[in-house]
Amino acid sequence: MNTIANVASPAPPSSLRIYLLEARHEFVRMLRTPSFALPVLLFPALFYTLFGLVLNRADGGMAARYLLATYGVFGIMGAGMFGFGVVVAMERERGFLAYKRALPMPPGAYLFAKMAMAMLFSMLISALLAVLAGALGGVSLAPWQWLSLLAINVAGVAPFCAMGLFVGTLVGGQGAPAVLNLLYLPMAFLSGLWLPLKMLPPVFAAMAPAWPPYHLSQLALRVVKMDGGGSMAMHVAVLVAVTTLFFALARRRLQRTG
């Protein structure tokens, strides 16, 4: 009797396990990449310490409160745009995307892993800013406000992931950082993330709703009771529309170019 035939073949891993393993490996890989992890995690904290805590001590903590919300948005923008844009551009350029397609894994696991990575980095950025604001800035919020800011930042990374993904399908690995910085920094400034819009010329305030970070920052500022008013549903709708549009454009590009 052939005993080999009686040996049960190992069960294939479940789709959920594949998704989780891919996400874990992506997060660890990016955490071990200093050129990504250090700027993404430390720049928002350093800017917040300088402009929110050191240079604005005489305003009764208003700057620390305002910039806690807006620098959270600034930080997660970087995690989403660079985590997707630069990495996807490099992997597409090197043929890694074609290799991934040939593997016996769910087709959505690749994007899920990068989205999970961006969300985890967003959590770390939010937690670091919260510690600085509470311990050094004297910012006192109710528990639901801290949790709301965290939730807004984690969920709000999606449109910037979509934008980064689209850029990553358009340019190569060498050009992606420059293109993303041309989008990232002006959008942050024009959305009122560095300075309140009322401190800028009126034309900037009029243009602000054109930029996705403005809408996310208004959701965060509503939590700390410093927003400019307006419909929260409208802000959410704009962010959902931006996410859907850029993911659709990126998917179309990936299907054409691989």
Secondary structure, 3 states (H helix, E strand, C coil): CCHHHHCCCCCCCCHHHHHHHHHHHHHHHHHCCHHHHHHHHHHHHHHHHHHHHHCCHHHCCHHHHHHHHHHHHHHHHHHHHHHHHHHHHHHHHCCHHHHHHHCCCCCCHHHHHHHHHHHHHHHHHHHHHHHHHHHCCCCCCCHHHHHHHHHHHHHHCHHHHHHHHHHHHHCCCCCHHHHHHHHHHHHHHHCCCCCCHHHCCHHHHHHHHHCHHHHHHHHHHHHCCCCCCCCHHHHHHHHHHHHHHHHHHHHHHHHHHC
